[in-house]
Amino acid sequence: MGETPGLFGILNSNRDFTKKDTWGKNMFNSSFPTALAAYMHFQGKQAKYLYLKDDLDIEVNEISINNLFGIDPLDKNAYYSFESTFMPYQRHAIGDIPRVDLVIMQLGANGQADKCIAGLEVKLTAIPDNTTCNKNYEDYGSEIVVRPPTISYLAYSIADSWEDRRDELLKKTAYVNGLIDNWHDATEVVPRLPQIVETLNEIILNTPNQKPILMQPIWKTEGKSALLAEDCLDIFVWSDLAFSKLFINSINISTPQFKMTRQSRTAVWLLKMLHEFARTGKIDHSSVVDSFTYNVKNDKAFAISGSQTNKYMKCDELTHPRIQRNELKNIILGGGHQFLSPERRFDAFIVYTPGLFD
């Protein structure tokens, strides 16, 4: 193959990109975005940052990759640990905390990765999705599908910000927790959704700081076709507080029905985890997720369509992503693209879009 297969900027990691297996399954969906972030940093570009304003509205700003990763992504001591535990949150947990897609670490003087700097969930998403593919470019959006471990990690992120104010947090969670006798009974919980949403909004509004939790690279196609668009790639980042509003805002509290939606259940999970943390200083996330199912499968926490995400992410970079498709050859190096197999959608588009690596 000539050069050694690799990805731009990832010098130290727990994945060996010279091996074909590292380019398959779900691995590419977290390793490629990491390389894309490093490449954008190299190009002097910042990621788009969705954060929560004081009025609980989500605003799109920018965040440097340095601030996102907590270290210069091209620093020789930067270490990328994929599908790993963000250990600083372990002190808040009963049992093991869920692994996250990307933990950024720093190599110490002994050459060991002994310092966790940041932990990020990674969602590589396509635009347009099937709800926006027939709309104008500026109305394109990407679907976001969220799994339960991401909600657990969100709870740990928010709880960490309240570590020194647990008594205050308990005052906010205790009232609504006491309104319901049987939290396992959806017919008791659903009518209290307005109070649950109000409490979560109050917690979010008073959380002392927000921090990046989800890195969402987007890849754009030419409408419904199987070809990558010329303006192909960009990165959006959600803060923990902005991300929580993604599902909270989707709960219809004006006409609650006796049916538990995935978004409503996710709100219950978050509230119960934060209440538990306020009371005990610990979270048993597995118990919360497994106990409060409301006869809805736990395969995913919730999904938000592109027509819904567009209103939050709308900006020039969503309409015209800044990284062109001919730059893919600067990110996937050494013939690494030959290791890709079209089992994953983004892999397939790279494989089948002609001329990318000429």
TORKOL-4160 file (C-alpha; in steps of 0.2 Angstrom, whole numbers, padded with zeros to 4 digits, m for minus):
358
<pt num="1" X="0000" Y="0000" Z="0000"/>
<pt num="2" X="0015" Y="0011" Z="0001"/>
<pt num="3" X="0013" Y="0023" Z="0015"/>
<pt num="4" X="0007" Y="0017" Z="0032"/>
<pt num="5" X="m0012" Y="0018" Z="0033"/>
<pt num="6" X="m0018" Y="0031" Z="0046"/>
<pt num="7" X="m0029" Y="0046" Z="0050"/>
<pt num="8" X="m0023" Y="0064" Z="0051"/>
<pt num="9" X="m0017" Y="0069" Z="0068"/>
<pt num="10" X="m0020" Y="0053" Z="0077"/>
<pt num="11" X="m0002" Y="0048" Z="0082"/>
<pt num="12" X="m0006" Y="0040" Z="0099"/>
<pt num="13" X="m0021" Y="0030" Z="0102"/>
<pt num="14" X="m0028" Y="0013" Z="0108"/>
<pt num="15" X="m0032" Y="0008" Z="0089"/>
<pt num="16" X="m0019" Y="0002" Z="0077"/>
<pt num="17" X="m0024" Y="0010" Z="0060"/>
<pt num="18" X="m0012" Y="m0002" Z="0050"/>
<pt num="19" X="m0025" Y="m0016" Z="0053"/>
<pt num="20" X="m0040" Y="m0018" Z="0043"/>
<pt num="21" X="m0051" Y="m0022" Z="0058"/>
<pt num="22" X="m0049" Y="m0005" Z="0065"/>
<pt num="23" X="m0058" Y="0002" Z="0049"/>
<pt num="24" X="m0073" Y="m0008" Z="0051"/>
<pt num="25" X="m0089" Y="m0009" Z="0061"/>
<pt num="26" X="m0092" Y="0006" Z="0072"/>
<pt num="27" X="m0074" Y="0011" Z="0075"/>
<pt num="28" X="m0073" Y="0022" Z="0059"/>
<pt num="29" X="m0087" Y="0032" Z="0065"/>
<pt num="30" X="m0077" Y="0039" Z="0080"/>
<pt num="31" X="m0060" Y="0038" Z="0074"/>
<pt num="32" X="m0063" Y="0048" Z="0058"/>
<pt num="33" X="m0072" Y="0062" Z="0067"/>
<pt num="34" X="m0057" Y="0064" Z="0078"/>
<pt num="35" X="m0045" Y="0065" Z="0063"/>
<pt num="36" X="m0057" Y="0078" Z="0055"/>
<pt num="37" X="m0056" Y="0088" Z="0071"/>
<pt num="38" X="m0037" Y="0088" Z="0071"/>
<pt num="39" X="m0038" Y="0092" Z="0052"/>
<pt num="40" X="m0049" Y="0107" Z="0055"/>
<pt num="41" X="m0038" Y="0113" Z="0069"/>
<pt num="42" X="m0023" Y="0112" Z="0057"/>
<pt num="43" X="m0033" Y="0122" Z="0044"/>
<pt num="44" X="m0037" Y="0136" Z="0057"/>
<pt num="45" X="m0055" Y="0131" Z="0058"/>
<pt num="46" X="m0066" Y="0130" Z="0074"/>
<pt num="47" X="m0081" Y="0119" Z="0077"/>
<pt num="48" X="m0098" Y="0126" Z="0078"/>
<pt num="49" X="m0104" Y="0126" Z="0097"/>
<pt num="50" X="m0122" Y="0124" Z="0102"/>
<pt num="51" X="m0123" Y="0130" Z="0120"/>
<pt num="52" X="m0137" Y="0136" Z="0131"/>
<pt num="53" X="m0140" Y="0155" Z="0134"/>
<pt num="54" X="m0147" Y="0162" Z="0150"/>
<pt num="55" X="m0165" Y="0162" Z="0143"/>
<pt num="56" X="m0164" Y="0143" Z="0140"/>
<pt num="57" X="m0162" Y="0146" Z="0121"/>
<pt num="58" X="m0149" Y="0136" Z="0111"/>
<pt num="59" X="m0137" Y="0147" Z="0101"/>
<pt num="60" X="m0124" Y="0142" Z="0089"/>
<pt num="61" X="m0106" Y="0149" Z="0092"/>
<pt num="62" X="m0089" Y="0142" Z="0090"/>
<pt num="63" X="m0077" Y="0132" Z="0100"/>
<pt num="64" X="m0059" Y="0129" Z="0096"/>
<pt num="65" X="m0053" Y="0111" Z="0094"/>
<pt num="66" X="m0040" Y="0115" Z="0108"/>
<pt num="67" X="m0054" Y="0120" Z="0120"/>
<pt num="68" X="m0065" Y="0105" Z="0114"/>
<pt num="69" X="m0051" Y="0092" Z="0117"/>
<pt num="70" X="m0042" Y="0101" Z="0131"/>
<pt num="71" X="m0026" Y="0100" Z="0122"/>
<pt num="72" X="m0019" Y="0104" Z="0105"/>
<pt num="73" X="m0025" Y="0090" Z="0095"/>
<pt num="74" X="m0008" Y="0089" Z="0086"/>
<pt num="75" X="0002" Y="0089" Z="0102"/>
<pt num="76" X="0014" Y="0075" Z="0103"/>
<pt num="77" X="0008" Y="0070" Z="0120"/>
<pt num="78" X="m0011" Y="0070" Z="0115"/>
<pt num="79" X="m0018" Y="0052" Z="0117"/>
<pt num="80" X="m0035" Y="0047" Z="0110"/>
<pt num="81" X="m0043" Y="0032" Z="0119"/>
<pt num="82" X="m0058" Y="0026" Z="0110"/>
<pt num="83" X="m0073" Y="0017" Z="0118"/>
<pt num="84" X="m0066" Y="0021" Z="0135"/>
<pt num="85" X="m0070" Y="0027" Z="0153"/>
<pt num="86" X="m0069" Y="0045" Z="0157"/>
<pt num="87" X="m0062" Y="0041" Z="0175"/>
<pt num="88" X="m0065" Y="0058" Z="0183"/>
<pt num="89" X="m0083" Y="0054" Z="0184"/>
<pt num="90" X="m0081" Y="0037" Z="0192"/>
<pt num="91" X="m0081" Y="0045" Z="0209"/>
<pt num="92" X="m0099" Y="0049" Z="0207"/>
<pt num="93" X="m0105" Y="0031" Z="0201"/>
<pt num="94" X="m0111" Y="0015" Z="0209"/>
<pt num="95" X="m0104" Y="0002" Z="0198"/>
<pt num="96" X="m0094" Y="0006" Z="0182"/>
<pt num="97" X="m0099" Y="0022" Z="0172"/>
<pt num="98" X="m0103" Y="0019" Z="0154"/>
<pt num="99" X="m0089" Y="0020" Z="0141"/>
<pt num="100" X="m0089" Y="0035" Z="0130"/>
<pt num="101" X="m0084" Y="0036" Z="0111"/>
<pt num="102" X="m0068" Y="0047" Z="0114"/>
<pt num="103" X="m0058" Y="0050" Z="0129"/>
<pt num="104" X="m0044" Y="0063" Z="0126"/>
<pt num="105" X="m0029" Y="0060" Z="0137"/>
<pt num="106" X="m0011" Y="0066" Z="0140"/>
<pt num="107" X="0005" Y="0056" Z="0140"/>
<pt num="108" X="0015" Y="0059" Z="0155"/>
<pt num="109" X="0034" Y="0059" Z="0157"/>
<pt num="110" X="0034" Y="0040" Z="0158"/>
<pt num="111" X="0025" Y="0039" Z="0141"/>
<pt num="112" X="0009" Y="0032" Z="0149"/>
<pt num="113" X="m0008" Y="0040" Z="0146"/>
<pt num="114" X="m0011" Y="0044" Z="0164"/>
<pt num="115" X="m0022" Y="0060" Z="0163"/>
<pt num="116" X="m0040" Y="0061" Z="0157"/>
<pt num="117" X="m0043" Y="0078" Z="0149"/>
<pt num="118" X="m0060" Y="0077" Z="0141"/>
<pt num="119" X="m0073" Y="0064" Z="0136"/>
<pt num="120" X="m0085" Y="0065" Z="0121"/>
<pt num="121" X="m0099" Y="0056" Z="0113"/>
<pt num="122" X="m0097" Y="0056" Z="0094"/>
<pt num="123" X="m0112" Y="0055" Z="0082"/>
<pt num="124" X="m0107" Y="0055" Z="0064"/>
<pt num="125" X="m0123" Y="0061" Z="0055"/>
<pt num="126" X="m0128" Y="0063" Z="0037"/>
<pt num="127" X="m0137" Y="0078" Z="0030"/>
<pt num="128" X="m0150" Y="0078" Z="0023"/>
<pt num="129" X="m0160" Y="0065" Z="0032"/>
<pt num="130" X="m0176" Y="0058" Z="0025"/>
<pt num="131" X="m0187" Y="0072" Z="0033"/>
<pt num="132" X="m0177" Y="0086" Z="0024"/>
<pt num="133" X="m0170" Y="0079" Z="0008"/>
<pt num="134" X="m0184" Y="0087" Z="m0002"/>
<pt num="135" X="m0182" Y="0104" Z="0006"/>
<pt num="136" X="m0170" Y="0118" Z="0001"/>
<pt num="137" X="m0152" Y="0117" Z="0006"/>
<pt num="138" X="m0154" Y="0129" Z="0021"/>
<pt num="139" X="m0168" Y="0118" Z="0028"/>
<pt num="140" X="m0157" Y="0102" Z="0028"/>
<pt num="141" X="m0155" Y="0093" Z="0044"/>
<pt num="142" X="m0148" Y="0077" Z="0051"/>
<pt num="143" X="m0156" Y="0064" Z="0062"/>
<pt num="144" X="m0148" Y="0061" Z="0079"/>
<pt num="145" X="m0151" Y="0044" Z="0088"/>
<pt num="146" X="m0146" Y="0043" Z="0106"/>
<pt num="147" X="m0143" Y="0028" Z="0116"/>
<pt num="148" X="m0146" Y="0026" Z="0135"/>
<pt num="149" X="m0127" Y="0026" Z="0140"/>
<pt num="150" X="m0126" Y="0044" Z="0133"/>
<pt num="151" X="m0140" Y="0050" Z="0145"/>
<pt num="152" X="m0131" Y="0042" Z="0159"/>
<pt num="153" X="m0115" Y="0051" Z="0154"/>
<pt num="154" X="m0125" Y="0067" Z="0153"/>
<pt num="155" X="m0131" Y="0065" Z="0170"/>
<pt num="156" X="m0114" Y="0062" Z="0177"/>
<pt num="157" X="m0108" Y="0078" Z="0167"/>
<pt num="158" X="m0122" Y="0089" Z="0175"/>
<pt num="159" X="m0120" Y="0081" Z="0192"/>
<pt num="160" X="m0101" Y="0085" Z="0192"/>
<pt num="161" X="m0106" Y="0103" Z="0190"/>
<pt num="162" X="m0117" Y="0102" Z="0206"/>
<pt num="163" X="m0104" Y="0092" Z="0216"/>
<pt num="164" X="m0102" Y="0107" Z="0229"/>
<pt num="165" X="m0120" Y="0112" Z="0229"/>
<pt num="166" X="m0129" Y="0095" Z="0232"/>
<pt num="167" X="m0141" Y="0102" Z="0245"/>
<pt num="168" X="m0147" Y="0115" Z="0233"/>
<pt num="169" X="m0149" Y="0102" Z="0219"/>
<pt num="170" X="m0159" Y="0091" Z="0232"/>
<pt num="171" X="m0171" Y="0106" Z="0235"/>
<pt num="172" X="m0175" Y="0106" Z="0216"/>
<pt num="173" X="m0177" Y="0088" Z="0214"/>
<pt num="174" X="m0186" Y="0083" Z="0230"/>
<pt num="175" X="m0202" Y="0092" Z="0227"/>
<pt num="176" X="m0206" Y="0084" Z="0210"/>
<pt num="177" X="m0200" Y="0067" Z="0216"/>
<pt num="178" X="m0213" Y="0068" Z="0230"/>
<pt num="179" X="m0227" Y="0071" Z="0219"/>
<pt num="180" X="m0227" Y="0053" Z="0212"/>
<pt num="181" X="m0230" Y="0038" Z="0223"/>
<pt num="182" X="m0226" Y="0025" Z="0210"/>
<pt num="183" X="m0213" Y="0031" Z="0197"/>
<pt num="184" X="m0215" Y="0014" Z="0188"/>
<pt num="185" X="m0233" Y="0018" Z="0183"/>
<pt num="186" X="m0233" Y="0028" Z="0168"/>
<pt num="187" X="m0251" Y="0034" Z="0172"/>
<pt num="188" X="m0245" Y="0042" Z="0187"/>
<pt num="189" X="m0229" Y="0050" Z="0179"/>
<pt num="190" X="m0236" Y="0057" Z="0163"/>
<pt num="191" X="m0248" Y="0069" Z="0171"/>
<pt num="192" X="m0233" Y="0076" Z="0181"/>
<pt num="193" X="m0223" Y="0079" Z="0165"/>
<pt num="194" X="m0225" Y="0098" Z="0166"/>
<pt num="195" X="m0218" Y="0098" Z="0184"/>
<pt num="196" X="m0204" Y="0086" Z="0178"/>
<pt num="197" X="m0199" Y="0098" Z="0163"/>
<pt num="198" X="m0200" Y="0113" Z="0174"/>
<pt num="199" X="m0189" Y="0106" Z="0187"/>
<pt num="200" X="m0176" Y="0100" Z="0174"/>
<pt num="201" X="m0176" Y="0117" Z="0166"/>
<pt num="202" X="m0173" Y="0125" Z="0183"/>
<pt num="203" X="m0159" Y="0114" Z="0186"/>
<pt num="204" X="m0151" Y="0117" Z="0169"/>
<pt num="205" X="m0154" Y="0136" Z="0171"/>
<pt num="206" X="m0144" Y="0135" Z="0187"/>
<pt num="207" X="m0131" Y="0123" Z="0183"/>
<pt num="208" X="m0115" Y="0133" Z="0186"/>
<pt num="209" X="m0106" Y="0129" Z="0170"/>
<pt num="210" X="m0108" Y="0119" Z="0154"/>
<pt num="211" X="m0096" Y="0109" Z="0145"/>
<pt num="212" X="m0095" Y="0100" Z="0128"/>
<pt num="213" X="m0102" Y="0082" Z="0128"/>
<pt num="214" X="m0107" Y="0078" Z="0110"/>
<pt num="215" X="m0096" Y="0080" Z="0095"/>
<pt num="216" X="m0108" Y="0079" Z="0079"/>
<pt num="217" X="m0098" Y="0079" Z="0063"/>
<pt num="218" X="m0110" Y="0081" Z="0048"/>
<pt num="219" X="m0107" Y="0073" Z="0031"/>
<pt num="220" X="m0117" Y="0080" Z="0016"/>
<pt num="221" X="m0124" Y="0071" Z="0001"/>
<pt num="222" X="m0131" Y="0077" Z="m0015"/>
<pt num="223" X="m0149" Y="0076" Z="m0010"/>
<pt num="224" X="m0155" Y="0058" Z="m0010"/>
<pt num="225" X="m0140" Y="0052" Z="m0021"/>
<pt num="226" X="m0126" Y="0041" Z="m0016"/>
<pt num="227" X="m0113" Y="0054" Z="m0019"/>
<pt num="228" X="m0104" Y="0065" Z="m0007"/>
<pt num="229" X="m0108" Y="0084" Z="m0010"/>
<pt num="230" X="m0093" Y="0095" Z="m0014"/>
<pt num="231" X="m0095" Y="0105" Z="0002"/>
<pt num="232" X="m0095" Y="0089" Z="0012"/>
<pt num="233" X="m0089" Y="0090" Z="0030"/>
<pt num="234" X="m0090" Y="0100" Z="0046"/>
<pt num="235" X="m0091" Y="0098" Z="0065"/>
<pt num="236" X="m0105" Y="0103" Z="0077"/>
<pt num="237" X="m0103" Y="0102" Z="0096"/>
<pt num="238" X="m0116" Y="0101" Z="0109"/>
<pt num="239" X="m0114" Y="0107" Z="0127"/>
<pt num="240" X="m0121" Y="0095" Z="0140"/>
<pt num="241" X="m0135" Y="0108" Z="0144"/>
<pt num="242" X="m0139" Y="0112" Z="0126"/>
<pt num="243" X="m0140" Y="0093" Z="0123"/>
<pt num="244" X="m0152" Y="0091" Z="0137"/>
<pt num="245" X="m0164" Y="0103" Z="0129"/>
<pt num="246" X="m0164" Y="0093" Z="0113"/>
<pt num="247" X="m0176" Y="0080" Z="0121"/>
<pt num="248" X="m0184" Y="0091" Z="0135"/>
<pt num="249" X="m0190" Y="0103" Z="0121"/>
<pt num="250" X="m0198" Y="0088" Z="0112"/>
<pt num="251" X="m0209" Y="0084" Z="0126"/>
<pt num="252" X="m0227" Y="0090" Z="0123"/>
<pt num="253" X="m0233" Y="0096" Z="0140"/>
<pt num="254" X="m0248" Y="0106" Z="0134"/>
<pt num="255" X="m0258" Y="0090" Z="0130"/>
<pt num="256" X="m0250" Y="0076" Z="0140"/>
<pt num="257" X="m0258" Y="0059" Z="0135"/>
<pt num="258" X="m0256" Y="0043" Z="0145"/>
<pt num="259" X="m0242" Y="0037" Z="0135"/>
<pt num="260" X="m0224" Y="0038" Z="0139"/>
<pt num="261" X="m0213" Y="0044" Z="0124"/>
<pt num="262" X="m0195" Y="0040" Z="0123"/>
<pt num="263" X="m0191" Y="0059" Z="0126"/>
<pt num="264" X="m0202" Y="0059" Z="0141"/>
<pt num="265" X="m0194" Y="0043" Z="0148"/>
<pt num="266" X="m0177" Y="0051" Z="0145"/>
<pt num="267" X="m0182" Y="0066" Z="0155"/>
<pt num="268" X="m0187" Y="0054" Z="0169"/>
<pt num="269" X="m0171" Y="0045" Z="0169"/>
<pt num="270" X="m0161" Y="0062" Z="0170"/>
<pt num="271" X="m0172" Y="0068" Z="0184"/>
<pt num="272" X="m0170" Y="0052" Z="0194"/>
<pt num="273" X="m0151" Y="0051" Z="0192"/>
<pt num="274" X="m0149" Y="0069" Z="0197"/>
<pt num="275" X="m0161" Y="0066" Z="0212"/>
<pt num="276" X="m0151" Y="0051" Z="0217"/>
<pt num="277" X="m0135" Y="0061" Z="0216"/>
<pt num="278" X="m0142" Y="0075" Z="0226"/>
<pt num="279" X="m0147" Y="0063" Z="0240"/>
<pt num="280" X="m0132" Y="0052" Z="0241"/>
<pt num="281" X="m0118" Y="0059" Z="0230"/>
<pt num="282" X="m0119" Y="0044" Z="0219"/>
<pt num="283" X="m0128" Y="0038" Z="0204"/>
<pt num="284" X="m0133" Y="0020" Z="0200"/>
<pt num="285" X="m0137" Y="0024" Z="0181"/>
<pt num="286" X="m0139" Y="0005" Z="0176"/>
<pt num="287" X="m0153" Y="0003" Z="0190"/>
<pt num="288" X="m0162" Y="0019" Z="0184"/>
<pt num="289" X="m0162" Y="0014" Z="0165"/>
<pt num="290" X="m0167" Y="m0004" Z="0169"/>
<pt num="291" X="m0180" Y="0000" Z="0182"/>
<pt num="292" X="m0190" Y="0014" Z="0172"/>
<pt num="293" X="m0194" Y="0006" Z="0156"/>
<pt num="294" X="m0212" Y="0010" Z="0154"/>
<pt num="295" X="m0214" Y="m0005" Z="0142"/>
<pt num="296" X="m0203" Y="0004" Z="0129"/>
<pt num="297" X="m0188" Y="m0004" Z="0123"/>
<pt num="298" X="m0171" Y="0002" Z="0130"/>
<pt num="299" X="m0162" Y="0000" Z="0113"/>
<pt num="300" X="m0162" Y="0019" Z="0111"/>
<pt num="301" X="m0166" Y="0034" Z="0123"/>
<pt num="302" X="m0173" Y="0044" Z="0109"/>
<pt num="303" X="m0171" Y="0050" Z="0091"/>
<pt num="304" X="m0173" Y="0068" Z="0084"/>
<pt num="305" X="m0176" Y="0070" Z="0065"/>
<pt num="306" X="m0167" Y="0083" Z="0054"/>
<pt num="307" X="m0182" Y="0094" Z="0053"/>
<pt num="308" X="m0181" Y="0096" Z="0072"/>
<pt num="309" X="m0162" Y="0098" Z="0073"/>
<pt num="310" X="m0161" Y="0111" Z="0059"/>
<pt num="311" X="m0169" Y="0124" Z="0070"/>
<pt num="312" X="m0155" Y="0123" Z="0082"/>
<pt num="313" X="m0141" Y="0120" Z="0071"/>
<pt num="314" X="m0146" Y="0132" Z="0057"/>
<pt num="315" X="m0131" Y="0142" Z="0051"/>
<pt num="316" X="m0120" Y="0145" Z="0035"/>
<pt num="317" X="m0109" Y="0130" Z="0040"/>
<pt num="318" X="m0124" Y="0118" Z="0040"/>
<pt num="319" X="m0130" Y="0124" Z="0023"/>
<pt num="320" X="m0112" Y="0124" Z="0016"/>
<pt num="321" X="m0100" Y="0113" Z="0026"/>
<pt num="322" X="m0082" Y="0120" Z="0026"/>
<pt num="323" X="m0072" Y="0104" Z="0022"/>
<pt num="324" X="m0073" Y="0099" Z="0004"/>
<pt num="325" X="m0074" Y="0081" Z="m0002"/>
<pt num="326" X="m0057" Y="0083" Z="m0011"/>
<pt num="327" X="m0049" Y="0085" Z="0006"/>
<pt num="328" X="m0054" Y="0068" Z="0012"/>
<pt num="329" X="m0037" Y="0062" Z="0005"/>
<pt num="330" X="m0029" Y="0074" Z="0017"/>
<pt num="331" X="m0038" Y="0065" Z="0032"/>
<pt num="332" X="m0038" Y="0047" Z="0027"/>
<pt num="333" X="m0020" Y="0043" Z="0024"/>
<pt num="334" X="m0008" Y="0030" Z="0017"/>
<pt num="335" X="m0022" Y="0021" Z="0007"/>
<pt num="336" X="m0032" Y="0018" Z="0023"/>
<pt num="337" X="m0048" Y="0020" Z="0012"/>
<pt num="338" X="m0044" Y="0003" Z="0004"/>
<pt num="339" X="m0048" Y="m0005" Z="0021"/>
<pt num="340" X="m0065" Y="0002" Z="0021"/>
<pt num="341" X="m0080" Y="m0009" Z="0017"/>
<pt num="342" X="m0097" Y="m0002" Z="0013"/>
<pt num="343" X="m0105" Y="m0010" Z="0028"/>
<pt num="344" X="m0108" Y="0008" Z="0036"/>
<pt num="345" X="m0116" Y="0022" Z="0026"/>
<pt num="346" X="m0102" Y="0035" Z="0027"/>
<pt num="347" X="m0089" Y="0021" Z="0022"/>
<pt num="348" X="m0100" Y="0017" Z="0007"/>
<pt num="349" X="m0101" Y="0035" Z="0001"/>
<pt num="350" X="m0082" Y="0036" Z="0002"/>
<pt num="351" X="m0080" Y="0020" Z="m0007"/>
<pt num="352" X="m0092" Y="0024" Z="m0021"/>
<pt num="353" X="m0089" Y="0043" Z="m0024"/>
<pt num="354" X="m0077" Y="0043" Z="m0039"/>
<pt num="355" X="m0061" Y="0053" Z="m0039"/>
<pt num="356" X="m0059" Y="0056" Z="m0020"/>
<pt num="357" X="m0041" Y="0049" Z="m0019"/>
<pt num="358" X="m0035" Y="0052" Z="m0037"/>
